[in-house]
């Protein structure tokens, strides 16, 4: 995989992987959303109850870093499956969301602030 790998290329790869195993029959939006939530919870579990220093050490370790990579990949794969199943162009959706967030969080109001847009 090179640096020019696009979301579309990745989507084709995971769809091919899925189709080779005849898993599309299980990939309705409800189950994919549940799977995405479960994978996100597995990511949270990596960090659960750990201090900032423990997390730094975890991320420096080969096994910790590998575990994190795998969980992030699982989440991204589920996002690709879900976007495909719902007919959503994920690249376009991200671009549009960034534009929307730029309006909701103008730099002059949101810089160095954790407040939600309706509190700025």
N, CA, C and O atoms as a Tinker XYZ file with bonds, in Angstrom:
   480  protein
     1  N      0.853000   -1.171000    0.000000    73     2
     2  CA     0.000000    0.000000    0.000000    64     1     3
     3  C      0.899000    1.233000    0.000000    63     2     4     5
     4  O      1.848000    1.313000    0.780000    81     3
     5  N      0.605000    2.177000   -0.859000    73     3     6
     6  CA     1.416000    3.387000   -0.916000    64     5     7
     7  C      0.641000    4.575000   -0.359000    63     6     8     9
     8  O     -0.531000    4.454000   -0.002000    81     7
     9  N      1.302000    5.712000   -0.291000    73     7    10
    10  CA     0.692000    6.912000    0.276000    64     9    11
    11  C     -0.481000    7.431000   -0.541000    63    10    12    13
    12  O     -1.283000    8.221000   -0.044000    81    11
    13  N     -0.589000    6.991000   -1.796000    73    11    14
    14  CA    -1.662000    7.501000   -2.647000    64    13    15
    15  C     -2.933000    6.652000   -2.552000    63    14    16    17
    16  O     -3.865000    6.846000   -3.332000    81    15
    17  N     -2.976000    5.717000   -1.606000    73    15    18
    18  CA    -4.164000    4.891000   -1.437000    64    17    19
    19  C     -5.329000    5.784000   -1.036000    63    18    20    21
    20  O     -5.252000    6.543000   -0.070000    81    19
    21  N     -6.389000    5.675000   -1.787000    73    19    22
    22  CA    -7.562000    6.509000   -1.534000    64    21    23
    23  C     -8.619000    5.729000   -0.753000    63    22    24    25
    24  O     -8.556000    4.505000   -0.637000    81    23
    25  N     -9.571000    6.457000   -0.234000    73    23    26
    26  CA   -10.683000    5.798000    0.445000    64    25    27
    27  C    -11.383000    4.850000   -0.526000    63    26    28    29
    28  O    -11.782000    3.749000   -0.146000    81    27
    29  N    -11.530000    5.275000   -1.768000    73    27    30
    30  CA   -12.212000    4.431000   -2.762000    64    29    31
    31  C    -11.458000    3.115000   -2.981000    63    30    32    33
    32  O    -12.077000    2.056000   -3.080000    81    31
    33  N    -10.139000    3.178000   -3.056000    73    31    34
    34  CA    -9.339000    1.950000   -3.211000    64    33    35
    35  C     -9.504000    1.043000   -2.001000    63    34    36    37
    36  O     -9.655000   -0.171000   -2.138000    81    35
    37  N     -9.474000    1.639000   -0.817000    73    35    38
    38  CA    -9.648000    0.842000    0.393000    64    37    39
    39  C    -11.034000    0.214000    0.435000    63    38    40    41
    40  O    -11.189000   -0.943000    0.824000    81    39
    41  N    -12.039000    0.984000    0.032000    73    39    42
    42  CA   -13.398000    0.459000    0.019000    64    41    43
    43  C    -13.497000   -0.738000   -0.922000    63    42    44    45
    44  O    -14.116000   -1.747000   -0.585000    81    43
    45  N    -12.896000   -0.627000   -2.082000    73    43    46
    46  CA   -12.909000   -1.749000   -3.030000    64    45    47
    47  C    -12.228000   -2.978000   -2.438000    63    46    48    49
    48  O    -12.686000   -4.104000   -2.636000    81    47
    49  N    -11.139000   -2.761000   -1.713000    73    47    50
    50  CA   -10.431000   -3.880000   -1.087000    64    49    51
    51  C    -11.291000   -4.576000   -0.041000    63    50    52    53
    52  O    -11.370000   -5.804000   -0.023000    81    51
    53  N    -11.943000   -3.798000    0.839000    73    51    54
    54  CA   -12.735000   -4.436000    1.886000    64    53    55
    55  C    -14.004000   -5.072000    1.319000    63    54    56    57
    56  O    -14.461000   -6.100000    1.818000    81    55
    57  N    -14.570000   -4.469000    0.287000    73    55    58
    58  CA   -15.753000   -5.064000   -0.352000    64    57    59
    59  C    -15.370000   -6.374000   -1.026000    63    58    60    61
    60  O    -16.116000   -7.349000   -0.951000    81    59
    61  N    -14.234000   -6.406000   -1.672000    73    59    62
    62  CA   -13.745000   -7.644000   -2.288000    64    61    63
    63  C    -13.528000   -8.721000   -1.226000    63    62    64    65
    64  O    -13.931000   -9.870000   -1.408000    81    63
    65  N    -12.891000   -8.344000   -0.118000    73    63    66
    66  CA   -12.670000   -9.268000    0.992000    64    65    67
    67  C    -14.007000   -9.821000    1.482000    63    66    68    69
    68  O    -14.155000  -11.026000    1.683000    81    67
    69  N    -14.984000   -8.922000    1.674000    73    67    70
    70  CA   -16.312000   -9.317000    2.134000    64    69    71
    71  C    -16.991000  -10.259000    1.142000    63    70    72    73
    72  O    -17.527000  -11.299000    1.524000    81    71
    73  N    -16.961000   -9.881000   -0.133000    73    71    74
    74  CA   -17.667000  -10.650000   -1.148000    64    73    75
    75  C    -17.058000  -12.034000   -1.361000    63    74    76    77
    76  O    -17.779000  -12.987000   -1.655000    81    75
    77  N    -15.745000  -12.153000   -1.216000    73    75    78
    78  CA   -15.094000  -13.469000   -1.330000    64    77    79
    79  C    -15.596000  -14.431000   -0.262000    63    78    80    81
    80  O    -15.517000  -15.648000   -0.435000    81    79
    81  N    -16.107000  -13.902000    0.827000    73    79    82
    82  CA   -16.588000  -14.716000    1.940000    64    81    83
    83  C    -18.120000  -14.769000    2.019000    63    82    84    85
    84  O    -18.679000  -15.384000    2.927000    81    83
    85  N    -18.788000  -14.121000    1.066000    73    83    86
    86  CA   -20.245000  -14.070000    1.028000    64    85    87
    87  C    -20.833000  -13.511000    2.323000    63    86    88    89
    88  O    -21.787000  -14.057000    2.877000    81    87
    89  N    -20.245000  -12.412000    2.791000    73    87    90
    90  CA   -20.694000  -11.799000    4.036000    64    89    91
    91  C    -21.665000  -10.657000    3.824000    63    90    92    93
    92  O    -22.229000  -10.151000    4.795000    81    91
    93  N    -21.880000  -10.235000    2.594000    73    91    94
    94  CA   -22.779000   -9.096000    2.381000    64    93    95
    95  C    -24.154000   -9.356000    2.980000    63    94    96    97
    96  O    -24.814000   -8.428000    3.449000    81    95
    97  N    -24.587000  -10.609000    2.967000    73    95    98
    98  CA   -25.892000  -10.960000    3.504000    64    97    99
    99  C    -26.056000  -10.560000    4.982000    63    98   100   101
   100  O    -27.176000  -10.392000    5.464000    81    99
   101  N    -24.944000  -10.412000    5.683000    73    99   102
   102  CA   -24.982000  -10.035000    7.095000    64   101   103
   103  C    -24.769000   -8.540000    7.321000    63   102   104   105
   104  O    -24.874000   -8.055000    8.448000    81   103
   105  N    -24.470000   -7.815000    6.246000    73   103   106
   106  CA   -24.038000   -6.423000    6.357000    64   105   107
   107  C    -25.142000   -5.410000    6.098000    63   106   108   109
   108  O    -24.984000   -4.516000    5.267000    81   107
   109  N    -26.255000   -5.544000    6.803000    73   107   110
   110  CA   -27.291000   -4.522000    6.710000    64   109   111
   111  C    -26.877000   -3.356000    7.607000    63   110   112   113
   112  O    -26.064000   -3.535000    8.514000    81   111
   113  N    -27.429000   -2.164000    7.363000    73   111   114
   114  CA   -27.012000   -0.989000    8.139000    64   113   115
   115  C    -27.116000   -1.153000    9.655000    63   114   116   117
   116  O    -26.242000   -0.682000   10.383000    81   115
   117  N    -28.159000   -1.807000   10.138000    73   115   118
   118  CA   -28.322000   -1.999000   11.586000    64   117   119
   119  C    -27.163000   -2.788000   12.169000    63   118   120   121
   120  O    -26.587000   -2.386000   13.180000    81   119
   121  N    -26.817000   -3.900000   11.549000    73   119   122
   122  CA   -25.741000   -4.729000   12.067000    64   121   123
   123  C    -24.374000   -4.072000   11.896000    63   122   124   125
   124  O    -23.493000   -4.228000   12.742000    81   123
   125  N    -24.203000   -3.344000   10.808000    73   123   126
   126  CA   -22.937000   -2.634000   10.616000    64   125   127
   127  C    -22.765000   -1.518000   11.639000    63   126   128   129
   128  O    -21.663000   -1.300000   12.144000    81   127
   129  N    -23.851000   -0.811000   11.945000    73   127   130
   130  CA   -23.783000    0.239000   12.962000    64   129   131
   131  C    -23.461000   -0.367000   14.330000    63   130   132   133
   132  O    -22.682000    0.195000   15.100000    81   131
   133  N    -24.064000   -1.510000   14.621000    73   131   134
   134  CA   -23.774000   -2.193000   15.887000    64   133   135
   135  C    -22.317000   -2.653000   15.908000    63   134   136   137
   136  O    -21.631000   -2.498000   16.919000    81   135
   137  N    -21.848000   -3.212000   14.807000    73   135   138
   138  CA   -20.454000   -3.648000   14.723000    64   137   139
   139  C    -19.490000   -2.490000   14.897000    63   138   140   141
   140  O    -18.461000   -2.623000   15.560000    81   139
   141  N    -19.822000   -1.358000   14.303000    73   139   142
   142  CA   -18.994000   -0.156000   14.436000    64   141   143
   143  C    -18.927000    0.282000   15.903000    63   142   144   145
   144  O    -17.861000    0.642000   16.401000    81   143
   145  N    -20.048000    0.250000   16.570000    73   143   146
   146  CA   -20.099000    0.622000   17.976000    64   145   147
   147  C    -19.264000   -0.336000   18.830000    63   146   148   149
   148  O    -18.551000    0.091000   19.738000    81   147
   149  N    -19.357000   -1.606000   18.537000    73   147   150
   150  CA   -18.593000   -2.611000   19.283000    64   149   151
   151  C    -17.097000   -2.415000   19.067000    63   150   152   153
   152  O    -16.317000   -2.475000   20.018000    81   151
   153  N    -16.699000   -2.181000   17.825000    73   151   154
   154  CA   -15.277000   -1.941000   17.545000    64   153   155
   155  C    -14.795000   -0.669000   18.226000    63   154   156   157
   156  O    -13.664000   -0.621000   18.711000    81   155
   157  N    -15.638000    0.365000   18.270000    73   155   158
   158  CA   -15.275000    1.608000   18.962000    64   157   159
   159  C    -15.107000    1.350000   20.458000    63   158   160   161
   160  O    -14.213000    1.913000   21.089000    81   159
   161  N    -15.954000    0.510000   21.020000    73   159   162
   162  CA   -15.826000    0.156000   22.437000    64   161   163
   163  C    -14.521000   -0.601000   22.688000    63   162   164   165
   164  O    -13.892000   -0.414000   23.730000    81   163
   165  N    -14.114000   -1.438000   21.761000    73   163   166
   166  CA   -12.843000   -2.146000   21.902000    64   165   167
   167  C    -11.677000   -1.154000   21.893000    63   166   168   169
   168  O    -10.689000   -1.350000   22.600000    81   167
   169  N    -11.791000   -0.105000   21.104000    73   167   170
   170  CA   -10.775000    0.946000   21.108000    64   169   171
   171  C    -10.748000    1.638000   22.472000    63   170   172   173
   172  O     -9.678000    1.861000   23.039000    81   171
   173  N    -11.909000    1.968000   22.984000    73   171   174
   174  CA   -11.981000    2.616000   24.297000    64   173   175
   175  C    -11.380000    1.732000   25.384000    63   174   176   177
   176  O    -10.739000    2.226000   26.311000    81   175
   177  N    -11.585000    0.440000   25.267000    73   175   178
   178  CA   -11.087000   -0.494000   26.276000    64   177   179
   179  C     -9.559000   -0.457000   26.389000    63   178   180   181
   180  O     -9.010000   -0.675000   27.469000    81   179
   181  N     -8.885000   -0.186000   25.291000    73   179   182
   182  CA    -7.418000   -0.093000   25.304000    64   181   183
   183  C     -6.966000    0.976000   26.299000    63   182   184   185
   184  O     -5.957000    0.804000   26.982000    81   183
   185  N     -7.708000    2.068000   26.379000    73   183   186
   186  CA    -7.322000    3.210000   27.204000    64   185   187
   187  C     -7.989000    3.231000   28.582000    63   186   188   189
   188  O     -7.611000    4.018000   29.449000    81   187
   189  N     -8.970000    2.372000   28.773000    73   187   190
   190  CA    -9.762000    2.386000   29.998000    64   189   191
   191  C     -8.894000    2.241000   31.247000    63   190   192   193
   192  O     -8.071000    1.331000   31.348000    81   191
   193  N     -9.095000    3.144000   32.179000    73   191   194
   194  CA    -8.468000    3.165000   33.498000    64   193   195
   195  C     -6.968000    3.463000   33.474000    63   194   196   197
   196  O     -6.308000    3.374000   34.509000    81   195
   197  N     -6.434000    3.808000   32.330000    73   195   198
   198  CA    -5.005000    4.102000   32.242000    64   197   199
   199  C     -4.763000    5.597000   32.423000    63   198   200   201
   200  O     -5.549000    6.427000   31.967000    81   199
   201  N     -3.665000    5.923000   33.095000    73   199   202
   202  CA    -3.266000    7.317000   33.255000    64   201   203
   203  C     -2.635000    7.801000   31.948000    63   202   204   205
   204  O     -2.356000    7.007000   31.049000    81   203
   205  N     -2.416000    9.105000   31.858000    73   203   206
   206  CA    -1.757000    9.662000   30.675000    64   205   207
   207  C     -0.383000    9.035000   30.476000    63   206   208   209
   208  O      0.005000    8.747000   29.344000    81   207
   209  N      0.351000    8.823000   31.551000    73   207   210
   210  CA     1.679000    8.219000   31.445000    64   209   211
   211  C      1.595000    6.765000   30.989000    63   210   212   213
   212  O      2.411000    6.320000   30.181000    81   211
   213  N      0.627000    6.033000   31.492000    73   211   214
   214  CA     0.450000    4.640000   31.067000    64   213   215
   215  C      0.088000    4.565000   29.585000    63   214   216   217
   216  O      0.538000    3.666000   28.876000    81   215
   217  N     -0.721000    5.506000   29.126000    73   215   218
   218  CA    -1.096000    5.542000   27.711000    64   217   219
   219  C      0.125000    5.855000   26.845000    63   218   220   221
   220  O      0.308000    5.247000   25.791000    81   219
   221  N      0.957000    6.798000   27.282000    73   219   222
   222  CA     2.185000    7.104000   26.535000    64   221   223
   223  C      3.061000    5.866000   26.404000    63   222   224   225
   224  O      3.595000    5.588000   25.330000    81   223
   225  N      3.207000    5.127000   27.489000    73   223   226
   226  CA     4.018000    3.905000   27.468000    64   225   227
   227  C      3.394000    2.846000   26.559000    63   226   228   229
   228  O      4.092000    2.169000   25.803000    81   227
   229  N      2.092000    2.718000   26.643000    73   227   230
   230  CA     1.376000    1.765000   25.791000    64   229   231
   231  C      1.630000    2.065000   24.319000    63   230   232   233
   232  O      1.906000    1.160000   23.532000    81   231
   233  N      1.537000    3.335000   23.953000    73   231   234
   234  CA     1.702000    3.725000   22.554000    64   233   235
   235  C      3.142000    3.569000   22.079000    63   234   236   237
   236  O      3.388000    3.401000   20.884000    81   235
   237  N      4.087000    3.624000   23.002000    73   235   238
   238  CA     5.494000    3.413000   22.650000    64   237   239
   239  C      5.809000    1.935000   22.445000    63   238   240   241
   240  O      6.742000    1.586000   21.722000    81   239
   241  N      5.032000    1.076000   23.079000    73   239   242
   242  CA     5.299000   -0.359000   22.995000    64   241   243
   243  C      4.829000   -0.920000   21.656000    63   242   244   245
   244  O      3.849000   -0.451000   21.078000    81   243
   245  N      5.532000   -1.912000   21.186000    73   243   246
   246  CA     5.195000   -2.526000   19.900000    64   245   247
   247  C      3.816000   -3.186000   19.956000    63   246   248   249
   248  O      3.021000   -3.035000   19.027000    81   247
   249  N      3.531000   -3.903000   21.020000    73   247   250
   250  CA     2.236000   -4.587000   21.111000    64   249   251
   251  C      1.091000   -3.597000   21.298000    63   250   252   253
   252  O      0.026000   -3.762000   20.703000    81   251
   253  N      1.304000   -2.572000   22.120000    73   251   254
   254  CA     0.264000   -1.566000   22.323000    64   253   255
   255  C     -0.043000   -0.825000   21.045000    63   254   256   257
   256  O     -1.206000   -0.623000   20.696000    81   255
   257  N      1.000000   -0.421000   20.348000    73   255   258
   258  CA     0.824000    0.295000   19.084000    64   257   259
   259  C      0.123000   -0.588000   18.054000    63   258   260   261
   260  O     -0.748000   -0.121000   17.320000    81   259
   261  N      0.500000   -1.854000   18.001000    73   259   262
   262  CA    -0.120000   -2.781000   17.052000    64   261   263
   263  C     -1.597000   -2.986000   17.367000    63   262   264   265
   264  O     -2.434000   -3.012000   16.465000    81   263
   265  N     -1.908000   -3.129000   18.640000    73   263   266
   266  CA    -3.306000   -3.301000   19.044000    64   265   267
   267  C     -4.130000   -2.085000   18.646000    63   266   268   269
   268  O     -5.241000   -2.219000   18.134000    81   267
   269  N     -3.584000   -0.909000   18.883000    73   267   270
   270  CA    -4.281000    0.321000   18.508000    64   269   271
   271  C     -4.499000    0.381000   16.995000    63   270   272   273
   272  O     -5.589000    0.724000   16.537000    81   271
   273  N     -3.474000    0.051000   16.225000    73   271   274
   274  CA    -3.603000    0.050000   14.756000    64   273   275
   275  C     -4.720000   -0.883000   14.307000    63   274   276   277
   276  O     -5.519000   -0.536000   13.437000    81   275
   277  N     -4.770000   -2.060000   14.903000    73   275   278
   278  CA    -5.785000   -3.042000   14.511000    64   277   279
   279  C     -7.192000   -2.564000   14.851000    63   278   280   281
   280  O     -8.115000   -2.740000   14.054000    81   279
   281  N     -7.364000   -1.965000   16.017000    73   279   282
   282  CA    -8.702000   -1.474000   16.389000    64   281   283
   283  C     -9.123000   -0.307000   15.506000    63   282   284   285
   284  O    -10.278000   -0.238000   15.083000    81   283
   285  N     -8.204000    0.608000   15.222000    73   283   286
   286  CA    -8.531000    1.714000   14.320000    64   285   287
   287  C     -8.892000    1.189000   12.930000    63   286   288   289
   288  O     -9.820000    1.689000   12.294000    81   287
   289  N     -8.165000    0.194000   12.469000    73   287   290
   290  CA    -8.468000   -0.398000   11.158000    64   289   291
   291  C     -9.843000   -1.061000   11.164000    63   290   292   293
   292  O    -10.603000   -0.921000   10.206000    81   291
   293  N    -10.165000   -1.783000   12.240000    73   291   294
   294  CA   -11.482000   -2.414000   12.334000    64   293   295
   295  C    -12.591000   -1.365000   12.244000    63   294   296   297
   296  O    -13.585000   -1.563000   11.546000    81   295
   297  N    -12.415000   -0.266000   12.947000    73   295   298
   298  CA   -13.413000    0.807000   12.922000    64   297   299
   299  C    -13.552000    1.368000   11.515000    63   298   300   301
   300  O    -14.663000    1.578000   11.028000    81   299
   301  N    -12.418000    1.610000   10.864000    73   299   302
   302  CA   -12.448000    2.171000    9.517000    64   301   303
   303  C    -13.089000    1.206000    8.522000    63   302   304   305
   304  O    -13.824000    1.632000    7.632000    81   303
   305  N    -12.818000   -0.081000    8.666000    73   303   306
   306  CA   -13.427000   -1.083000    7.788000    64   305   307
   307  C    -14.950000   -1.057000    7.951000    63   306   308   309
   308  O    -15.683000   -1.088000    6.962000    81   307
   309  N    -15.423000   -1.000000    9.197000    73   307   310
   310  CA   -16.867000   -0.929000    9.413000    64   309   311
   311  C    -17.452000    0.348000    8.824000    63   310   312   313
   312  O    -18.552000    0.323000    8.272000    81   311
   313  N    -16.735000    1.465000    8.931000    73   311   314
   314  CA   -17.211000    2.709000    8.302000    64   313   315
   315  C    -17.312000    2.549000    6.788000    63   314   316   317
   316  O    -18.267000    3.021000    6.170000    81   315
   317  N    -16.329000    1.886000    6.198000    73   315   318
   318  CA   -16.365000    1.660000    4.751000    64   317   319
   319  C    -17.536000    0.773000    4.366000    63   318   320   321
   320  O    -18.244000    1.063000    3.402000    81   319
   321  N    -17.747000   -0.309000    5.113000    73   319   322
   322  CA   -18.885000   -1.192000    4.828000    64   321   323
   323  C    -20.208000   -0.435000    4.977000    63   322   324   325
   324  O    -21.100000   -0.559000    4.137000    81   323
   325  N    -20.324000    0.340000    6.039000    73   323   326
   326  CA   -21.573000    1.061000    6.301000    64   325   327
   327  C    -21.830000    2.124000    5.242000    63   326   328   329
   328  O    -22.959000    2.273000    4.773000    81   327
   329  N    -20.796000    2.862000    4.863000    73   327   330
   330  CA   -20.987000    3.883000    3.831000    64   329   331
   331  C    -21.371000    3.238000    2.500000    63   330   332   333
   332  O    -22.216000    3.762000    1.775000    81   331
   333  N    -20.756000    2.117000    2.184000    73   331   334
   334  CA   -21.098000    1.393000    0.947000    64   333   335
   335  C    -22.546000    0.916000    1.008000    63   334   336   337
   336  O    -23.307000    1.092000    0.056000    81   335
   337  N    -22.920000    0.312000    2.132000    73   335   338
   338  CA   -24.267000   -0.229000    2.278000    64   337   339
   339  C    -25.360000    0.827000    2.241000    63   338   340   341
   340  O    -26.495000    0.543000    1.858000    81   339
   341  N    -25.017000    2.039000    2.638000    73   339   342
   342  CA   -25.996000    3.138000    2.656000    64   341   343
   343  C    -25.875000    4.047000    1.442000    63   342   344   345
   344  O    -26.602000    5.035000    1.336000    81   343
   345  N    -24.969000    3.731000    0.530000    73   343   346
   346  CA   -24.806000    4.536000   -0.680000    64   345   347
   347  C    -24.239000    5.921000   -0.421000    63   346   348   349
   348  O    -24.593000    6.880000   -1.108000    81   347
   349  N    -23.365000    6.028000    0.564000    73   347   350
   350  CA   -22.773000    7.315000    0.921000    64   349   351
   351  C    -21.315000    7.362000    0.495000    63   350   352   353
   352  O    -20.533000    6.463000    0.803000    81   351
   353  N    -20.965000    8.416000   -0.214000    73   351   354
   354  CA   -19.572000    8.654000   -0.586000    64   353   355
   355  C    -18.891000    9.255000    0.635000    63   354   356   357
   356  O    -19.096000   10.426000    0.953000    81   355
   357  N    -18.089000    8.461000    1.311000    73   355   358
   358  CA   -17.484000    8.883000    2.565000    64   357   359
   359  C    -16.543000   10.072000    2.381000    63   358   360   361
   360  O    -16.494000   10.956000    3.237000    81   359
   361  N    -15.806000   10.104000    1.293000    73   359   362
   362  CA   -14.913000   11.239000    1.031000    64   361   363
   363  C    -15.715000   12.530000    0.918000    63   362   364   365
   364  O    -15.362000   13.548000    1.513000    81   363
   365  N    -16.777000   12.476000    0.161000    73   363   366
   366  CA   -17.637000   13.652000   -0.016000    64   365   367
   367  C    -18.278000   14.053000    1.314000    63   366   368   369
   368  O    -18.368000   15.240000    1.630000    81   367
   369  N    -18.718000   13.072000    2.083000    73   367   370
   370  CA   -19.352000   13.358000    3.370000    64   369   371
   371  C    -18.381000   14.051000    4.324000    63   370   372   373
   372  O    -18.764000   14.974000    5.044000    81   371
   373  N    -17.121000   13.602000    4.328000    73   371   374
   374  CA   -16.121000   14.220000    5.208000    64   373   375
   375  C    -15.841000   15.653000    4.768000    63   374   376   377
   376  O    -15.773000   16.561000    5.597000    81   375
   377  N    -15.680000   15.852000    3.474000    73   375   378
   378  CA   -15.422000   17.201000    2.952000    64   377   379
   379  C    -16.577000   18.143000    3.329000    63   378   380   381
   380  O    -16.349000   19.263000    3.787000    81   379
   381  N    -17.805000   17.680000    3.134000    73   379   382
   382  CA   -18.974000   18.507000    3.475000    64   381   383
   383  C    -19.062000   18.780000    4.973000    63   382   384   385
   384  O    -19.456000   19.872000    5.384000    81   383
   385  N    -18.702000   17.805000    5.781000    73   383   386
   386  CA   -18.753000   17.992000    7.234000    64   385   387
   387  C    -17.695000   18.993000    7.679000    63   386   388   389
   388  O    -17.958000   19.802000    8.569000    81   387
   389  N    -16.519000   18.959000    7.089000    73   387   390
   390  CA   -15.480000   19.935000    7.416000    64   389   391
   391  C    -15.963000   21.342000    7.070000    63   390   392   393
   392  O    -15.750000   22.280000    7.839000    81   391
   393  N    -16.610000   21.489000    5.921000    73   391   394
   394  CA   -17.155000   22.803000    5.540000    64   393   395
   395  C    -18.208000   23.272000    6.534000    63   394   396   397
   396  O    -18.212000   24.436000    6.932000    81   395
   397  N    -19.092000   22.380000    6.933000    73   395   398
   398  CA   -20.126000   22.713000    7.907000    64   397   399
   399  C    -19.500000   23.104000    9.247000    63   398   400   401
   400  O    -19.900000   24.093000    9.862000    81   399
   401  N    -18.509000   22.315000    9.695000    73   399   402
   402  CA   -17.853000   22.616000   10.967000    64   401   403
   403  C    -17.085000   23.929000   10.919000    63   402   404   405
   404  O    -16.973000   24.617000   11.933000    81   403
   405  N    -16.555000   24.284000    9.755000    73   403   406
   406  CA   -15.849000   25.567000    9.617000    64   405   407
   407  C    -16.805000   26.731000    9.860000    63   406   408   409
   408  O    -16.410000   27.759000   10.409000    81   407
   409  N    -18.065000   26.566000    9.449000    73   407   410
   410  CA   -19.067000   27.605000    9.687000    64   409   411
   411  C    -19.491000   27.620000   11.163000    63   410   412   413
   412  O    -19.685000   28.684000   11.751000    81   411
   413  N    -19.631000   26.429000   11.750000    73   411   414
   414  CA   -20.069000   26.335000   13.137000    64   413   415
   415  C    -18.967000   26.746000   14.118000    63   414   416   417
   416  O    -19.245000   27.244000   15.209000    81   415
   417  N    -17.729000   26.532000   13.715000    73   415   418
   418  CA   -16.582000   26.810000   14.582000    64   417   419
   419  C    -15.587000   27.737000   13.888000    63   418   420   421
   420  O    -14.489000   27.307000   13.535000    81   419
   421  N    -15.954000   28.997000   13.689000    73   419   422
   422  CA   -15.006000   29.923000   13.063000    64   421   423
   423  C    -13.766000   30.081000   13.956000    63   422   424   425
   424  O    -13.867000   30.086000   15.183000    81   423
   425  N    -12.620000   30.207000   13.329000    73   423   426
   426  CA   -11.358000   30.271000   14.062000    64   425   427
   427  C    -11.388000   31.362000   15.122000    63   426   428   429
   428  O    -10.956000   31.151000   16.255000    81   427
   429  N    -11.897000   32.522000   14.747000    73   427   430
   430  CA   -11.866000   33.650000   15.694000    64   429   431
   431  C    -12.686000   33.396000   16.957000    63   430   432   433
   432  O    -12.438000   34.025000   17.985000    81   431
   433  N    -13.659000   32.486000   16.898000    73   431   434
   434  CA   -14.463000   32.175000   18.081000    64   433   435
   435  C    -14.025000   30.876000   18.771000    63   434   436   437
   436  O    -14.170000   30.736000   19.986000    81   435
   437  N    -13.503000   29.952000   18.013000    73   435   438
   438  CA   -13.251000   28.629000   18.572000    64   437   439
   439  C    -11.785000   28.331000   18.870000    63   438   440   441
   440  O    -11.473000   27.307000   19.476000    81   439
   441  N    -10.897000   29.203000   18.456000    73   439   442
   442  CA    -9.474000   28.958000   18.676000    64   441   443
   443  C     -9.192000   28.788000   20.169000    63   442   444   445
   444  O     -9.546000   29.643000   20.981000    81   443
   445  N     -8.560000   27.691000   20.509000    73   443   446
   446  CA    -8.140000   27.395000   21.882000    64   445   447
   447  C     -9.334000   27.210000   22.830000    63   446   448   449
   448  O     -9.203000   27.396000   24.040000    81   447
   449  N    -10.484000   26.849000   22.281000    73   447   450
   450  CA   -11.686000   26.662000   23.092000    64   449   451
   451  C    -12.253000   25.260000   22.877000    63   450   452   453
   452  O    -12.234000   24.733000   21.764000    81   451
   453  N    -12.747000   24.676000   23.942000    73   451   454
   454  CA   -13.384000   23.359000   23.856000    64   453   455
   455  C    -14.904000   23.456000   23.814000    63   454   456   457
   456  O    -15.593000   22.436000   23.814000    81   455
   457  N    -15.424000   24.668000   23.778000    73   455   458
   458  CA   -16.871000   24.872000   23.815000    64   457   459
   459  C    -17.536000   24.385000   22.528000    63   458   460   461
   460  O    -16.965000   24.443000   21.439000    81   459
   461  N    -18.753000   23.908000   22.702000    73   459   462
   462  CA   -19.568000   23.516000   21.557000    64   461   463
   463  C    -20.008000   24.777000   20.813000    63   462   464   465
   464  O    -20.081000   25.861000   21.392000    81   463
   465  N    -20.298000   24.617000   19.525000    73   463   466
   466  CA   -20.627000   25.772000   18.664000    64   465   467
   467  C    -21.735000   26.667000   19.229000    63   466   468   469
   468  O    -21.701000   27.884000   19.046000    81   467
   469  N    -22.699000   26.079000   19.903000    73   467   470
   470  CA   -23.804000   26.895000   20.412000    64   469   471
   471  C    -23.443000   27.621000   21.714000    63   470   472   473
   472  O    -24.265000   28.355000   22.263000    81   471
   473  N    -22.220000   27.419000   22.205000    73   471   474
   474  CA   -21.756000   28.109000   23.407000    64   473   475
   475  C    -20.686000   29.150000   23.089000    63   474   476   477
   476  O    -20.240000   29.870000   23.983000    81   475
   477  N    -20.275000   29.236000   21.841000    73   475   478
   478  CA   -19.214000   30.174000   21.471000    64   477   479
   479  C    -19.713000   31.607000   21.438000    63   478   480
   480  O    -18.944000   32.522000   21.143000    81   479
